[in-house]
């Protein structure tokens, strides 16, 4: 056994032939290096374990390897370098602040970025300075402060400036995959913004990886997708791979399959960055599993039971933190972590806009594509006005919002609700902060209310009169007496009778055959009404050709009266309860969030769907702003990728109403996510 000593450090190493593993002891307790793979062991790693494992990998390629003098010299040098780096990190923390960071040269060249977003915020610049100096790093900034940009630029610095990595693997919730893809394209130079989204069946994932593994810089996969191709990922990821884990707090139970998979993957590389805006949403106990992955157990060890014994006491099923436990855990965490809150970021604008891109599930996408075809057929060969086109847009927006209203007036919900799921994930990490959620549709407001009630989150609902989705033609047909001549005509009118002359002829034929005693003259009002009705029924016939999923269903959920504000008195009561902190969330339609509502307690606003009217958007945004005391507010738009959501948001951000821009000619392009 050899002993290597450095200042205040002593590590004894031995090769145990019985276990075929390298071992070292500390304070007379032996630990096996293979314990890195035994996550229920009691291994407590010294701070230099990464140096030890690094050299073991380098030297153990030879089966006859023994601890030679060369190994000992190299290992001692690793320890010295580690100490020097620790000193540099300490100086970095002491010298660089938000106040002086902007006088420091940028680490990267940003000339490829547009002028309006080129300069990083001070906290992003400071965070990047720290992130590139720690192979394992935690970004704990408050939500919506731009952690994603820092993570992408860290990849760029590690690859281009330090030549430490070749590629990055991004592991995140499924609702964030498109957001990462868009952020990569936004912040990376065009020739280095290649990425692969690993989705679909196991066979499809492996095929895509096989084709693209040497052609892309970023791989994006969701937490659930890792398990089906774990072994292949272990072969693909190596010491020159950077791993980014977004919302790492979702990895809580160290015995769960998700955690075990990521622990094994994390052992393949030292370069791991964890992102989370609420690292202790349920308490500091949640940090144990992420520590196993990101820090290899160096902070809190490898034993969950030991971690609990050290920092918590048991009170039945509950775990109560010991005195100063949070402070001790926090001190360890922030050795290689940084956190900024919104109040600290002095150079951020009062309004920060953040689009959250999510995919439509396959069944929802199928109905959406059919509805695009349906909408174009409805407008084909007709002179149409903006209001008529908006009716078609409404149908598409309904689908991206998770429901569909049939011509019979029935509200059908899709089984999979991607926007509601994205909202759920936002609420899970919101930490009880006040929030406003706006929607375009009453059915969607009801789904939001249902979710909040399920999650036991207090809320108030502000709506005006229910948004009417029925077309004028539908209203007209509802008022017709089926026994009248018009009603009887409606029953036999052919869909192809879509001109005034054709309708007149059909009417005359009906009168001649069925009602010879009736006057064959048709008034202009009757003709106009008949044409509207005929157009409606042509539409109904086409609509019936759309194949809807069999598992679509209706809901009987009703928003409680105590949470509903539909008149001036009840609205003001809900506003006052929100401002006083008695309810956490305000939900409603953006059209009802107009002038007179003061909801300035909120610093976060989420748009599930948008009104097509610019005034509704601007006024609903301003509800969270205090005219006297300005404060920073973030506005998150949950939008379905490659759908009408994108085009509508772009138009509104361009300070225009949708009706001012939309035409029959650009409808198809907008439906696919363009302007």
C-alpha positions in Angstrom: 0.0 0.0 0.0 1.3 3.4 -0.9 0.5 6.7 0.8 0.2 10.0 -1.0 0.2 13.0 1.2 -0.5 16.6 0.4 -1.4 19.6 2.6 -4.1 18.4 5.0 -4.7 15.3 2.9 -3.7 11.6 3.1 -5.1 8.9 0.9 -4.1 5.2 1.1 -4.6 3.1 -1.9 -4.6 -0.7 -2.3 -5.7 -3.2 -5.0 -7.9 -5.9 -3.5 -7.5 -9.1 -5.6 -10.6 -10.7 -4.0 -12.9 -8.0 -5.4 -10.7 -7.0 -8.3 -11.1 -3.3 -7.4 -8.9 -0.5 -6.3 -9.5 0.6 -2.8 -8.5 3.4 -0.5 -9.1 4.0 3.2 -9.7 7.1 5.2 -9.8 7.2 9.0 -9.2 3.4 9.0 -12.4 2.6 7.0 -12.0 0.9 3.7 -14.1 1.8 0.7 -14.1 0.1 -2.7 -13.9 2.1 -5.8 -16.6 -0.2 -7.3 -18.9 1.5 -4.8 -19.4 4.1 -7.4 -21.7 1.6 -9.0 -23.3 0.4 -5.7 -25.5 3.3 -4.8 -26.7 1.9 -1.5 -23.2 1.7 -0.1 -21.9 4.1 2.5 -19.1 5.5 0.4 -18.1 9.0 1.4 -15.9 10.4 -1.3 -13.0 12.8 -0.5 -12.9 16.0 -2.5 -10.2 14.6 -4.8 -12.1 11.5 -5.8 -12.5 12.8 -9.3 -8.7 13.0 -9.7 -8.4 9.5 -8.4 -11.0 8.0 -10.7 -9.6 9.9 -13.7 -6.1 8.4 -13.1 -7.5 5.0 -12.5 -9.2 5.1 -15.9 -5.9 6.3 -17.5 -3.7 3.6 -15.9 -6.0 0.6 -15.6 -6.0 -0.1 -19.3 -3.1 -2.4 -18.5 -4.4 -5.5 -16.7 -1.1 -5.8 -14.8 -1.3 -2.3 -13.5 0.3 -1.6 -10.1 0.8 1.7 -8.3 4.1 2.8 -10.0 6.0 5.8 -9.1 4.8 7.5 -12.3 1.2 7.0 -11.1 2.0 8.5 -7.7 3.7 11.5 -9.2 0.8 12.1 -11.6 -1.8 11.7 -8.8 0.1 14.1 -6.6 0.1 16.6 -9.5 -3.6 16.2 -9.9 -4.1 17.0 -6.3 -2.0 20.1 -6.5 -3.8 21.3 -9.6 -7.1 20.7 -7.9 -6.0 22.9 -4.9 -4.8 25.6 -7.3 -8.2 25.5 -9.1 -10.0 25.7 -5.8 -8.0 28.9 -4.9 -8.9 30.4 -8.3 -12.6 29.6 -7.8 -12.5 31.3 -4.4 -10.9 34.4 -5.8 -13.4 34.4 -8.6 -16.3 34.4 -6.1 -14.7 37.2 -4.1 -13.7 39.5 -6.9 -16.5 39.2 -9.5 -19.9 40.8 -8.7 -23.0 41.9 -10.6 -21.7 45.5 -10.1 -18.3 44.9 -11.7 -18.8 42.0 -14.1 -19.8 44.2 -17.0 -16.4 45.8 -17.1 -14.9 42.4 -17.7 -14.4 41.2 -21.3 -16.9 38.6 -22.5 -15.8 35.0 -22.6 -17.4 34.5 -26.0 -17.8 36.3 -29.3 -21.4 37.4 -29.7 -21.2 39.1 -33.1 -23.5 36.4 -34.7 -26.4 37.5 -32.5 -28.9 40.3 -33.4 -28.0 43.6 -31.7 -31.1 43.7 -29.5 -30.2 40.4 -27.7 -26.4 40.3 -28.2 -25.4 41.5 -24.8 -26.0 39.0 -22.0 -27.5 40.3 -18.7 -25.0 40.9 -15.9 -26.1 37.9 -14.0 -25.8 35.7 -17.1 -22.2 36.9 -17.7 -21.3 36.4 -14.1 -22.9 32.9 -14.0 -21.0 31.8 -17.1 -17.7 32.9 -15.5 -18.4 30.4 -12.7 -20.0 27.7 -14.8 -17.0 27.1 -17.1 -14.7 26.7 -14.1 -16.6 23.8 -12.5 -17.0 20.5 -14.4 -20.0 19.8 -12.2 -22.2 22.9 -11.8 -25.6 23.9 -10.5 -27.6 26.9 -12.0 -30.3 27.7 -9.5 -31.5 31.0 -10.8 -35.1 31.9 -10.2 -37.5 30.8 -13.0 -37.4 32.7 -16.3 -34.0 34.4 -15.8 -32.2 32.8 -18.8 -30.5 29.7 -17.4 -30.8 28.0 -20.8 -28.6 30.6 -22.5 -25.9 30.2 -19.9 -26.0 26.4 -20.3 -25.7 26.6 -24.1 -22.9 29.1 -23.9 -21.1 26.9 -21.4 -21.2 24.1 -23.9 -19.7 26.5 -26.5 -16.9 27.6 -24.2 -16.0 24.1 -23.1 -15.9 22.9 -26.7 -14.4 25.8 -28.6 -12.2 27.5 -26.0 -11.1 24.7 -23.7 -11.5 21.7 -26.0 -12.9 19.6 -23.1 -16.0 18.3 -24.8 -17.3 17.2 -28.2 -21.1 17.2 -27.7 -23.8 17.9 -25.1 -26.7 15.7 -24.0 -29.7 17.6 -22.8 -32.1 15.6 -20.5 -35.3 17.5 -19.7 -39.1 17.2 -19.3 -40.9 16.4 -22.6 -42.6 19.8 -22.5 -39.2 21.6 -22.7 -37.7 19.7 -25.6 -38.8 22.2 -28.3 -37.8 25.1 -26.1 -34.3 23.7 -25.9 -34.2 23.2 -29.7 -35.3 26.8 -30.3 -32.9 28.2 -27.7 -30.0 26.4 -29.4 -30.9 27.9 -32.7 -31.3 31.3 -31.1 -28.0 31.5 -29.2 -25.5 29.3 -31.1 -23.8 30.4 -34.4 -25.7 29.0 -37.3 -23.0 26.5 -38.4 -22.8 25.1 -34.8 -26.5 25.0 -33.9 -27.1 21.3 -35.0 -29.3 19.2 -32.7 -31.2 15.9 -32.6 -34.4 15.5 -30.7 -34.5 11.8 -29.6 -38.2 10.8 -29.7 -40.5 8.0 -30.8 -40.1 4.3 -30.4 -36.9 2.6 -29.3 -36.1 1.6 -32.8 -36.7 5.1 -34.1 -34.5 6.6 -31.4 -31.6 4.2 -32.2 -32.0 4.8 -36.0 -31.8 8.6 -35.5 -28.8 8.4 -33.2 -27.0 6.0 -35.6 -27.5 8.4 -38.5 -26.7 11.6 -36.6 -24.3 10.8 -33.8 -21.3 12.3 -35.5 -23.2 15.2 -37.2 -24.8 17.2 -34.3 -23.6 19.1 -31.3 -26.6 18.7 -29.1 -28.8 15.7 -28.3 -32.2 16.4 -26.6 -34.1 13.6 -24.8 -36.7 13.6 -22.1 -36.4 11.8 -18.8 -38.8 9.0 -19.8 -37.0 8.4 -23.0 -33.7 7.6 -21.4 -34.8 4.2 -20.0 -35.5 2.5 -23.3 -32.1 3.2 -24.7 -30.0 3.5 -21.6 -27.3 0.9 -22.7 -26.9 2.6 -26.0 -26.5 6.0 -24.3 -23.8 4.5 -22.0 -21.9 3.5 -25.1 -22.4 6.9 -26.8 -21.6 9.2 -23.8 -18.0 9.4 -22.7 -15.6 11.6 -20.8 -15.8 14.3 -23.6 -19.6 14.6 -23.3 -21.3 17.4 -21.5 -24.6 16.6 -19.8 -27.3 19.2 -19.1 -30.1 18.1 -16.8 -33.0 20.6 -16.8 -35.4 20.6 -13.8 -33.2 18.2 -12.0 -35.5 18.4 -9.0 -37.8 15.9 -10.8 -35.2 13.3 -9.8 -36.1 12.8 -6.2 -36.2 9.1 -5.2 -32.7 7.6 -5.4 -34.2 4.1 -5.7 -36.4 5.0 -8.7 -35.5 3.8 -12.2 -35.2 7.4 -13.5 -32.6 8.3 -10.9 -30.6 5.0 -11.3 -30.5 5.5 -15.0 -29.1 9.0 -14.7 -26.7 8.1 -12.0 -25.1 5.4 -14.3 -25.0 7.9 -17.2 -23.5 10.6 -15.0 -20.6 8.4 -14.1 -19.4 8.5 -17.7 -18.4 12.2 -17.6 -17.3 14.9 -15.2 -19.0 17.6 -17.2 -22.6 17.9 -15.9 -24.7 21.0 -15.4 -27.9 20.9 -13.4 -30.7 23.6 -13.9 -33.5 24.3 -11.5 -35.3 27.4 -10.3 -36.7 25.8 -7.2 -34.0 23.3 -5.9 -35.7 22.8 -2.6 -39.4 22.9 -3.6 -40.3 20.1 -1.1 -37.3 20.6 1.2 -33.6 20.1 1.1 -34.0 16.3 1.1 -34.8 16.6 -2.6 -31.1 17.4 -3.3 -29.7 14.0 -2.5 -30.5 12.3 -5.8 -29.3 15.1 -8.0 -26.1 15.2 -6.0 -25.5 11.5 -6.9 -25.7 12.4 -10.5 -24.1 15.8 -10.8 -21.5 15.6 -8.0 -21.0 11.8 -8.0 -22.0 11.8 -4.3 -19.1 14.0 -3.2 -21.3 16.4 -1.2 -23.7 14.2 0.6 -22.2 10.7 0.1 -23.8 7.7 -1.5 -26.1 6.4 1.3 -29.6 7.9 1.4 -30.0 6.5 4.9 -26.8 8.2 6.2 -27.9 11.4 4.6 -31.2 11.3 6.4 -29.5 10.4 9.7 -27.1 13.2 9.4 -29.5 16.0 8.5 -33.0 14.9 9.6 -34.9 13.4 12.5 -37.9 11.1 12.0 -41.3 12.0 13.2 -43.5 9.1 12.1 -43.5 9.2 8.3 -42.2 12.8 8.3 -38.6 13.9 8.2 -37.9 17.0 10.2 -34.6 18.9 9.4 -32.2 19.1 12.3 -31.0 22.4 13.6 -29.0 24.3 10.9 -29.5 21.4 8.5 -30.7 23.6 5.7 -27.8 26.0 6.2 -25.3 23.1 6.1 -26.8 21.5 3.0 -27.0 24.9 1.3 -23.3 25.7 2.1 -22.3 22.4 0.5 -24.5 23.0 -2.5 -23.2 26.5 -3.2 -19.6 25.3 -3.4 -20.2 24.9 -7.1 -23.6 26.5 -7.6 -25.0 30.0 -8.1 -28.4 31.6 -7.8 -29.9 34.9 -8.8 -33.4 36.2 -8.1 -35.3 38.7 -10.2 -34.8 41.5 -7.7 -31.0 41.1 -8.0 -31.0 41.5 -11.8 -31.0 45.3 -12.1 -30.4 45.4 -15.9 -33.4 43.2 -16.9 -36.4 44.9 -18.6 -39.7 45.4 -16.8 -41.3 43.0 -19.2 -39.7 39.7 -20.1 -41.3 37.5 -22.8 -40.6 33.8 -22.8 -42.3 31.4 -25.3 -42.6 27.8 -24.1 -42.7 25.5 -27.2 -44.4 22.1 -26.7 -45.3 19.4 -29.3 -48.8 18.3 -30.1 -49.4 14.6 -29.3 -49.9 12.4 -32.5 -53.7 12.1 -32.2 -54.1 15.8 -31.6 -51.8 16.6 -34.5 -53.8 14.3 -36.8 -57.0 16.2 -36.0 -55.2 19.5 -36.4 -53.9 18.6 -39.8 -57.3 17.5 -40.9 -58.8 20.8 -39.7 -56.2 22.8 -41.7 -57.4 20.9 -44.8 -61.0 21.5 -43.8 -60.4 25.2 -43.2 -58.8 25.7 -46.6 -61.7 23.8 -48.3 -64.2 26.1 -46.5 -62.6 29.1 -48.0 -61.7 27.7 -51.5 -63.2 29.7 -54.3 -65.0 32.2 -52.1 -64.6 35.9 -51.5 -64.1 36.0 -47.8 -63.6 38.6 -45.1 -61.4 38.6 -42.1 -64.2 37.6 -39.7 -64.9 34.5 -41.7 -61.2 33.5 -41.7 -61.1 34.1 -38.0 -63.8 31.4 -37.6 -61.4 28.9 -39.2 -58.5 30.1 -37.0 -60.7 29.6 -33.9 -61.1 25.9 -34.7 -57.4 25.4 -35.0 -56.8 27.3 -31.8 -59.3 25.1 -30.0 -57.3 22.0 -30.9 -54.0 23.4 -29.7 -55.9 24.3 -26.4 -57.0 20.7 -26.0 -60.6 20.6 -27.1 -62.9 20.9 -30.1 -66.4 22.3 -30.4 -68.5 20.3 -32.9 -71.1 22.0 -35.2 -73.7 20.5 -32.8 -72.2 22.6 -30.0 -70.7 19.7 -28.1 -67.3 20.3 -26.3 -64.9 17.4 -26.8 -61.7 17.2 -24.9 -58.6 15.4 -26.2 -57.2 12.6 -23.9 -53.7 14.1 -24.0 -53.5 17.7 -22.8 -50.0 19.1 -23.6 -50.7 22.6 -22.5 -52.3 21.6 -19.2 -49.4 19.2 -18.6 -46.9 22.1 -19.3 -48.9 24.2 -16.9 -48.8 21.5 -14.2 -45.0 21.3 -14.5 -44.8 25.1 -14.1 -47.0 25.0 -11.0 -45.0 22.2 -9.5 -41.9 24.4 -9.3 -43.7 27.7 -8.7 -43.2 27.5 -5.0 -46.5 29.1 -4.1 -45.7 32.4 -5.9 -48.7 34.5 -7.1 -49.5 33.9 -10.7 -51.9 35.0 -13.4 -53.1 32.6 -16.1 -55.0 34.0 -19.2 -56.8 32.0 -21.8 -58.8 32.7 -25.0 -61.5 30.0 -24.3 -63.9 29.3 -21.6 -63.5 25.5 -22.0 -59.8 25.9 -21.4 -60.4 28.1 -18.4 -62.4 25.3 -16.9 -59.6 22.8 -17.6 -57.2 25.2 -15.8 -59.5 25.5 -12.9 -59.9 21.7 -12.7 -56.1 21.3 -12.6 -55.8 23.9 -9.8 -58.4 22.3 -7.8 -56.8 18.9 -8.2 -53.4 20.4 -7.1 -55.1 22.1 -4.1 -54.0 25.6 -5.3 -56.3 28.5 -4.3 -57.6 30.5 -7.3 -60.1 33.0 -8.5 -61.6 33.1 -11.9 -62.4 36.3 -13.8 -64.5 36.0 -16.9 -67.0 38.0 -18.8 -69.8 36.5 -20.8 -68.9 33.1 -22.2 -67.0 33.4 -25.5 -69.3 32.4 -28.2 -67.8 29.9 -30.6 -70.9 29.3 -32.8 -71.0 30.9 -36.2 -73.7 33.3 -37.2 -75.1 30.6 -39.5 -75.5 28.2 -36.6 -77.4 30.8 -34.6 -79.7 31.4 -37.6 -80.5 27.7 -38.1 -81.4 27.3 -34.4 -84.2 29.9 -34.8 -85.9 28.2 -37.7 -89.2 26.4 -37.2 -88.7 23.0 -38.8 -92.4 22.9 -39.9 -92.0 26.2 -41.9 -91.2 26.3 -45.6 -87.6 27.3 -44.7 -87.3 24.5 -42.2 -88.6 21.9 -44.7 -86.3 23.3 -47.4 -83.4 23.0 -45.0 -84.1 19.3 -44.7 -83.8 18.6 -48.4 -81.3 21.3 -49.6 -78.3 19.9 -51.4 -74.8 20.9 -50.2 -73.9 21.9 -53.7 -76.6 24.6 -53.8 -74.2 27.3 -52.7 -75.3 30.3 -54.9 -78.3 32.6 -54.6 -79.7 31.3 -58.0 -79.3 27.7 -56.9 -81.0 28.4 -53.6 -83.9 30.2 -55.4 -84.3 27.3 -57.8 -84.2 24.7 -55.0 -86.8 26.8 -53.1 -89.1 27.0 -56.1 -88.8 23.2 -56.8 -89.7 22.5 -53.1 -92.7 24.8 -53.3 -93.9 23.3 -56.6 -93.7 19.7 -55.3 -94.6 20.0 -51.7 -96.5 23.2 -51.2 -98.2 24.4 -54.4 -100.4 26.7 -52.4 -97.5 28.7 -51.2 -96.2 31.9 -52.8 -93.1 31.1 -54.9 -91.6 34.5 -54.4 -88.6 34.5 -52.1 -87.6 37.6 -50.1 -84.1 38.9 -50.0 -84.0 38.2 -46.2 -85.0 34.6 -46.8 -82.4 34.2 -49.6 -79.6 35.6 -47.3 -80.6 33.4 -44.5 -80.9 30.3 -46.7 -77.4 30.9 -48.1 -76.0 31.2 -44.6 -77.8 28.0 -43.6 -76.6 26.1 -46.7 -73.0 27.2 -46.1 -73.3 25.9 -42.6 -74.6 22.5 -43.6 -71.9 22.2 -46.3 -69.5 22.9 -43.5 -71.2 20.2 -41.3 -70.9 17.6 -44.0 -67.2 18.3 -44.4 -66.7 18.3 -40.7 -68.2 14.9 -40.4 -65.4 13.6 -42.6 -62.8 14.5 -40.0 -61.7 11.4 -38.0 -61.7 12.2 -34.3 -60.0 10.0 -31.7 -62.5 7.7 -30.0 -61.3 8.6 -26.5 -62.3 12.3 -26.7 -64.9 13.0 -24.0 -66.9 15.8 -22.4 -66.5 17.1 -18.8 -69.1 18.0 -16.2 -66.6 20.1 -14.1 -68.1 23.4 -12.9 -66.0 26.2 -11.4 -67.2 26.8 -7.8 -69.3 30.0 -7.4 -66.9 31.1 -4.6 -64.1 31.3 -7.1 -66.0 32.9 -10.0 -66.1 36.6 -10.8 -68.5 37.4 -13.6 -69.8 40.9 -12.5 -68.1 44.0 -11.1 -68.8 43.1 -7.4 -67.5 39.5 -7.5 -64.5 40.4 -9.7 -63.4 43.1 -7.3 -63.8 40.7 -4.4 -61.5 38.2 -6.1 -59.0 40.9 -7.0 -58.8 42.1 -3.4 -58.3 38.5 -2.1 -55.5 38.0 -4.6 -53.7 41.3 -3.7 -53.9 40.4 0.0 -52.4 37.0 -0.6 -55.5 35.0 0.3 -55.5 33.2 -3.1 -52.5 32.3 -5.2 -53.7 32.2 -8.8 -55.9 34.4 -11.0 -57.3 32.7 -14.1 -59.6 34.0 -16.7 -60.0 35.2 -20.3 -57.7 37.9 -21.6 -60.7 39.8 -22.9 -62.0 40.1 -19.4 -58.6 41.2 -18.0 -59.1 44.7 -19.2 -58.9 48.1 -17.6 -59.7 48.5 -13.9 -58.2 45.3 -12.6 -55.1 45.7 -10.4 -53.2 42.4 -10.0 -49.7 43.8 -9.4 -48.9 41.2 -6.7 -48.0 38.8 -9.5 -44.6 38.8 -11.1 -45.4 35.9 -13.5 -48.1 35.8 -16.2 -48.9 32.7 -18.3 -50.9 32.8 -21.6 -52.4 29.4 -22.4 -53.9 30.8 -25.6 -54.2 34.3 -27.0 -57.0 36.6 -27.9 -56.7 37.7 -31.5 -57.2 41.3 -30.4 -54.1 43.4 -29.6 -55.9 45.5 -27.1 -56.9 42.4 -25.1 -53.3 41.3 -25.0 -51.8 44.7 -23.9 -54.4 45.3 -21.3 -54.1 41.8 -19.8 -50.3 42.3 -19.6 -50.7 45.5 -17.8 -52.8 44.0 -15.0 -49.6 42.8 -13.4 -47.8 46.1 -13.7 -48.0 48.7 -10.9 -48.2 52.2 -12.5 -46.5 53.8 -9.5 -44.0 51.1 -8.4 -42.7 49.4 -11.5 -41.5 45.8 -11.0 -40.2 43.1 -13.3 -42.8 40.7 -14.8 -42.3 37.7 -17.0 -44.8 36.7 -19.6 -44.8 33.0 -20.6 -46.7 31.9 -23.7 -47.3 28.2 -23.9 -47.5 27.5 -27.6 -47.7 24.3 -29.7 -44.8 24.0 -32.1 -45.6 24.4 -35.8 -49.2 25.5 -35.2 -51.4 28.6 -35.4 -50.2 29.5 -31.9 -46.8 30.6 -33.2 -48.2 32.9 -35.9 -50.7 34.5 -33.6 -48.0 35.2 -31.0 -45.7 36.7 -33.6 -48.5 39.0 -34.9 -49.3 40.2 -31.3 -45.7 40.8 -30.5 -45.5 42.9 -33.7 -48.2 45.1 -32.0 -51.0 44.2 -34.5 -54.3 42.4 -34.2 -54.7 39.1 -36.1 -57.7 40.5 -38.1 -55.4 43.2 -39.5 -53.0 40.7 -40.9 -54.7 37.4 -41.7 -55.8 36.7 -45.3 -57.0 33.6 -47.1 -53.7 33.4 -48.8 -51.5 33.3 -45.7 -53.9 31.1 -43.6 -52.1 27.8 -44.5 -48.7 29.3 -43.7 -49.9 30.6 -40.3 -51.5 27.2 -39.6 -48.1 25.6 -39.9 -46.5 28.1 -37.5 -45.4 30.9 -39.8 -46.6 34.5 -40.2 
